[in-house]
């Protein structure tokens, strides 16, 4: 049965899991807390893809290993039951004879999918599931989309003027985001596996699509070039990071190919036609729209979409608004 303190300790495990953002994909972010007599005696998280799992790190941090047989372990995702890059964590918990294991989310990966829970229960460990499950699914929304929908989690991002334009009609670069918004964008780039632009953006903006203003990994660059128009002299082809050229239409087949390359999440930065194509096909999970305080009167119009607003915040003279999909509802932009 759930205990009054379960949510408190699971919340701490979720906080620890977040530390793996941008480092563990295509694995999920996982945090783990070991508790004895309502005191945390060990903590850990999955720090790097291919490295030790959260449970291993948490158990190793416990100073007095004799307490483990009387302890409760809180973990944000079902312990694995198969050999991958590391041995099964469920076997490790059984070996240490944990008294109780509390799990936030069951693992949808067919290689796990309840097998870890079964192993622990058959060994006599008391197992509780579903504690703060909604928070856990949101934390690992990229992973759950990747497994359950067979495609990457997709974030659409753009910056527009106060009167709703992405660029001038001549398509020359227009600075809309302020420096702080730009820094935030580069942080976002480190958190996603890949970043996508269309042909026109590649030609007119000649972007680098790296994360030079934030510490972290650079995403895989994905450029859509159906007609082979892009010259090799562009920054996208400078060899500093992996670049994939897509010659097919935006759609499910394209996204499945990215998934097959272990691309768990995709940040789409435009331009207008590319963004609108993802929206019209319903192939998106988040929209992050940055609005400036100035107008230009005429230009390339920003995308139109139906969505539920989830947050809005000021970034100096910019406004960042985030959205998630809804079925029906009102038009967020006119």
LINSUL-V827935 format. One record per pair of residues at least 6 apart in sequence whose ideal C-beta (glycine too) atoms are under 7 Angstrom apart, sorted by the first residue. I is the first residue (numbers start at 1). J is the second residue. If there is no record, write none. Layout:
i=I j=J
i=I j=J
This chain:
i=2 j=128
i=2 j=131
i=5 j=38
i=6 j=102
i=6 j=128
i=6 j=131
i=7 j=131
i=7 j=132
i=9 j=33
i=9 j=35
i=9 j=74
i=10 j=74
i=10 j=102
i=10 j=104
i=10 j=131
i=10 j=132
i=11 j=132
i=12 j=33
i=13 j=31
i=13 j=32
i=13 j=33
i=13 j=74
i=13 j=75
i=13 j=76
i=14 j=31
i=14 j=76
i=14 j=132
i=14 j=135
i=14 j=136
i=14 j=139
i=15 j=31
i=16 j=31
i=16 j=43
i=16 j=45
i=17 j=29
i=17 j=30
i=17 j=31
i=17 j=45
i=17 j=76
i=17 j=139
i=18 j=29
i=18 j=139
i=19 j=45
i=20 j=29
i=20 j=45
i=20 j=46
i=20 j=47
i=21 j=29
i=21 j=191
i=22 j=190
i=22 j=191
i=22 j=216
i=22 j=217
i=23 j=47
i=23 j=48
i=23 j=49
i=24 j=46
i=24 j=48
i=24 j=49
i=25 j=49
i=25 j=193
i=25 j=264
i=25 j=265
i=26 j=146
i=26 j=262
i=26 j=264
i=27 j=46
i=27 j=49
i=28 j=77
i=28 j=140
i=28 j=143
i=29 j=46
i=29 j=139
i=29 j=140
i=30 j=45
i=30 j=46
i=30 j=53
i=30 j=54
i=30 j=75
i=30 j=76
i=30 j=77
i=31 j=45
i=31 j=54
i=31 j=76
i=32 j=44
i=32 j=45
i=32 j=54
i=32 j=55
i=32 j=58
i=32 j=73
i=32 j=74
i=32 j=75
i=33 j=40
i=33 j=43
i=33 j=58
i=33 j=74
i=34 j=41
i=34 j=42
i=34 j=58
i=34 j=59
i=34 j=62
i=34 j=71
i=34 j=73
i=35 j=41
i=35 j=71
i=35 j=72
i=35 j=74
i=36 j=67
i=36 j=70
i=36 j=71
i=41 j=62
i=41 j=67
i=41 j=71
i=42 j=58
i=42 j=59
i=42 j=61
i=42 j=62
i=43 j=58
i=43 j=61
i=44 j=54
i=44 j=57
i=44 j=58
i=44 j=61
i=45 j=54
i=45 j=57
i=46 j=53
i=46 j=54
i=50 j=85
i=52 j=86
i=53 j=80
i=53 j=86
i=53 j=89
i=54 j=75
i=55 j=75
i=55 j=79
i=55 j=89
i=55 j=92
i=55 j=93
i=56 j=89
i=56 j=92
i=59 j=68
i=59 j=92
i=59 j=96
i=62 j=68
i=68 j=96
i=68 j=97
i=68 j=98
i=69 j=97
i=69 j=99
i=70 j=99
i=71 j=98
i=71 j=99
i=72 j=99
i=72 j=100
i=72 j=102
i=73 j=93
i=73 j=98
i=73 j=101
i=74 j=102
i=75 j=101
i=75 j=103
i=76 j=104
i=76 j=105
i=76 j=136
i=76 j=139
i=77 j=104
i=77 j=105
i=77 j=107
i=77 j=140
i=78 j=103
i=78 j=105
i=78 j=106
i=78 j=107
i=78 j=112
i=78 j=116
i=78 j=117
i=79 j=89
i=79 j=90
i=79 j=93
i=79 j=116
i=80 j=88
i=80 j=89
i=80 j=90
i=80 j=112
i=80 j=116
i=81 j=88
i=81 j=90
i=81 j=112
i=81 j=115
i=81 j=116
i=81 j=119
i=82 j=88
i=82 j=111
i=82 j=112
i=90 j=116
i=90 j=119
i=90 j=120
i=91 j=119
i=93 j=101
i=93 j=120
i=93 j=125
i=94 j=119
i=94 j=120
i=94 j=123
i=94 j=125
i=98 j=125
i=99 j=126
i=100 j=125
i=100 j=126
i=101 j=120
i=101 j=125
i=101 j=127
i=102 j=128
i=102 j=131
i=103 j=127
i=103 j=128
i=103 j=129
i=104 j=131
i=104 j=132
i=104 j=133
i=104 j=136
i=105 j=133
i=105 j=136
i=105 j=137
i=106 j=114
i=106 j=117
i=106 j=129
i=107 j=113
i=107 j=116
i=108 j=144
i=108 j=147
i=108 j=148
i=109 j=147
i=117 j=127
i=117 j=129
i=120 j=127
i=121 j=127
i=137 j=144
i=141 j=153
i=141 j=285
i=142 j=153
i=142 j=264
i=142 j=265
i=143 j=264
i=145 j=151
i=145 j=153
i=145 j=285
i=146 j=152
i=146 j=153
i=146 j=259
i=146 j=264
i=150 j=256
i=150 j=259
i=151 j=252
i=151 j=255
i=151 j=256
i=151 j=259
i=152 j=193
i=152 j=255
i=152 j=258
i=152 j=259
i=152 j=263
i=152 j=264
i=152 j=265
i=152 j=266
i=153 j=264
i=153 j=265
i=153 j=285
i=154 j=266
i=154 j=268
i=154 j=278
i=154 j=283
i=154 j=284
i=154 j=285
i=155 j=192
i=155 j=267
i=155 j=268
i=155 j=285
i=155 j=286
i=155 j=288
i=156 j=268
i=156 j=275
i=156 j=278
i=156 j=284
i=156 j=287
i=157 j=188
i=157 j=267
i=157 j=268
i=157 j=269
i=157 j=288
i=158 j=166
i=158 j=269
i=158 j=270
i=158 j=275
i=158 j=289
i=158 j=302
i=159 j=176
i=159 j=177
i=159 j=290
i=159 j=292
i=160 j=166
i=160 j=176
i=160 j=289
i=160 j=291
i=160 j=302
i=161 j=176
i=161 j=292
i=161 j=294
i=161 j=295
i=161 j=296
i=162 j=291
i=162 j=292
i=162 j=293
i=162 j=294
i=162 j=295
i=163 j=295
i=163 j=296
i=163 j=297
i=164 j=301
i=164 j=302
i=164 j=333
i=165 j=296
i=165 j=299
i=165 j=300
i=165 j=301
i=165 j=302
i=166 j=270
i=166 j=271
i=166 j=272
i=166 j=300
i=166 j=302
i=167 j=174
i=167 j=299
i=167 j=300
i=168 j=174
i=168 j=296
i=168 j=299
i=169 j=298
i=169 j=299
i=169 j=300
i=171 j=200
i=171 j=204
i=172 j=204
i=173 j=205
i=176 j=292
i=177 j=185
i=177 j=290
i=177 j=318
i=178 j=315
i=178 j=316
i=178 j=317
i=178 j=318
i=180 j=315
i=180 j=316
i=181 j=290
i=181 j=315
i=181 j=318
i=182 j=213
i=183 j=213
i=183 j=214
i=184 j=315
i=186 j=211
i=186 j=212
i=186 j=213
i=186 j=214
i=187 j=214
i=188 j=267
i=189 j=195
i=189 j=211
i=189 j=219
i=189 j=267
i=190 j=211
i=190 j=214
i=190 j=216
i=190 j=217
i=192 j=219
i=192 j=265
i=192 j=266
i=192 j=267
i=193 j=219
i=193 j=220
i=193 j=263
i=193 j=264
i=193 j=265
i=194 j=219
i=194 j=220
i=194 j=222
i=194 j=258
i=194 j=263
i=194 j=266
i=195 j=209
i=195 j=219
i=195 j=221
i=195 j=222
i=195 j=267
i=195 j=269
i=196 j=222
i=196 j=266
i=196 j=268
i=196 j=269
i=197 j=207
i=197 j=209
i=197 j=223
i=197 j=269
i=197 j=270
i=197 j=274
i=198 j=224
i=198 j=270
i=198 j=271
i=198 j=273
i=198 j=274
i=199 j=224
i=199 j=225
i=199 j=229
i=199 j=230
i=200 j=271
i=200 j=273
i=201 j=207
i=201 j=270
i=201 j=271
i=202 j=223
i=202 j=230
i=202 j=234
i=202 j=236
i=203 j=230
i=206 j=234
i=206 j=235
i=207 j=235
i=208 j=235
i=209 j=221
i=209 j=236
i=210 j=218
i=210 j=241
i=211 j=218
i=218 j=241
i=219 j=267
i=220 j=242
i=220 j=244
i=220 j=263
i=221 j=236
i=221 j=241
i=221 j=242
i=221 j=243
i=222 j=244
i=222 j=246
i=223 j=230
i=223 j=236
i=223 j=243
i=223 j=245
i=223 j=246
i=224 j=246
i=224 j=250
i=224 j=274
i=225 j=245
i=225 j=247
i=226 j=247
i=226 j=248
i=236 j=243
i=237 j=243
i=246 j=254
i=248 j=254
i=250 j=274
i=250 j=277
i=250 j=278
i=250 j=281
i=251 j=281
i=255 j=283
i=258 j=266
i=268 j=274
i=268 j=275
i=268 j=278
i=272 j=300
i=272 j=301
i=272 j=303
i=275 j=303
i=276 j=303
i=278 j=284
i=279 j=303
i=279 j=305
i=284 j=325
i=286 j=322
i=286 j=324
i=287 j=305
i=287 j=307
i=287 j=322
i=287 j=323
i=288 j=320
i=288 j=322
i=289 j=321
i=290 j=318
i=290 j=320
i=291 j=318
i=291 j=319
i=292 j=317
i=292 j=318
i=293 j=317
i=302 j=333
i=304 j=331
i=304 j=333
i=305 j=332
i=305 j=333
i=306 j=326
i=306 j=329
i=306 j=331
i=306 j=332
i=307 j=323
i=307 j=324
i=307 j=325
i=307 j=326
i=307 j=332
i=308 j=323
i=308 j=324
i=308 j=326
i=308 j=329
i=309 j=321
i=309 j=323
i=309 j=332
i=310 j=322
i=310 j=323
i=310 j=324
i=311 j=322
i=312 j=319
i=312 j=320
i=312 j=321
i=313 j=320
i=323 j=332
